[in-house]
Amino acid sequence: MTHFPALLQKVSARGGALPRRSQRGFTLVELMVAVTLGLLLMVALIAVFLNVNRTNTEMAKTNSLIENGRFAIDILQEDIEHAGFWGGYVPQFDDLSSTAVPSDAPAMTPDPCLAYANWDITPNLGYRYALIGIPVQSFDTSPTNCAFVTNQQPNTDVLVTRHAETCLPGVGSCEALDNNKVYFQSSFCEAETTAANRYVLSNTSASFILTNRNCTTVADKRKFISNVYYVRNYAVTAGDGIPTLMRASFNATAADTPPFDPPVALIEGIQGFRVELGIDAKSRCNTDVDYSTATVIPPTPASSTAVQRVDPLTCALDVGNYAKNTLPPNRGDGVSRGLCALQRQRRLRCDATAQCRVGQALCAGAQQRKGTRPDRQQNLRAWQHHARALQRWLQTPRF
């Protein structure tokens, strides 16, 4: 028989509370591994952030560069396309309907910054013909008397354009008439166009007496526009390293030397600026351009000083129907090709060591007035292609 106290003692020994289990944390090795993994993750996130931020910065700079380039092209395009516009006036050497030896063919390359008071002083006689007949010029350094072209970016050109204002004074957004400034007036009266006074380029109000087709109403006059473009090697302060496209505009009175306002900054970040002029040295019939000879309408025979006009479809004399012979074979056709004087290339760059001659400038000027839009469009498409390629490269993940 088991005694009760002994039973209680046995139950107490077997069924009492279980002993407490000991609690423990991370070991030092585990902690170091966790910290290392956390740091690696943090580094990866920071790298991603920095790459994204750098890519966004590059994209912003690239977009700004593309927009600046596009804006520069738009500004230059508008001015270059209007170069040689004279409100209806066409120089004789560029007029396919004219049969006489051109009397207004430039005999000199004009100094774009010559003081207005010296335009008609010997030896500058004929200077106005040169201004009108050669509406586009390019230089690799500052032109003579253009002292405002300073701090020019290395390996860039200077571009000069000239034309009449496309709107009339005081009409719409056009500048109001200012009798102290230089204006251009073209005659539309047949009696006047056959004489020497086919246009007026002056700042004297009494000089503008040319008329419209009715030979009674005074013709409109338009402001004379000339712009000089170049790239300066800084934007705001000298040495900041941001090349900037600059423009100086003609704004002359008789006392202005040079006759241009101070240059104005247009667009920052323009690294390069090169100008090539198209040479219109061949006619439609692939014969040499010659502004020193006249043309005659068949059946009038050719002579040593005149050539017969031909049929533009066949480039040959049509003896069966003389009315078809309308094309002068000694005038350009607006396409930059062939030879111009001794220049054996389709494009021409003017610089200090290989300066453009008058004959070359005439060819280039005629080509510009007839338009170079196909070439400009091709260059613009090439620019857009490279811009899109650069954008795709920047948008490609590189991490």
Secondary structure, DSSP 4 states (H G I P E B T S, - for coil): ---HHHHHHHHHHHHSPPPPPPP----HHHHHHHHHHHHHHHHHHHHHHHHHHHHHHHHHHHHHHHHHHHHHHHHHHHHHHHTT--TT---GGG-TT--SPPS---SS---TT--GGGTTSTT-TTHHHHHHH--EEEESSPPTT-TT--SBPTT--EEEEEEE-SS-TTSTTSPPP-TTS-EEEE---HHHHTSS-SEEEES-GGG---B-TTSSSBPPEEEEEEEEEEEES-SSSTTS---EEEEEEB---TT-SSSBPPPEEEEE--------EE-B-B-TTSPBP-TTSEEE-TTSPP-SSEEE-BBTTTTB--SS-GGG--B-TTS--S--BS-BTTB-SSEE---SSSPPPHHHHHHHHHHHHH--HHHHHHHHHHHHHHHHHHHHHHHS---
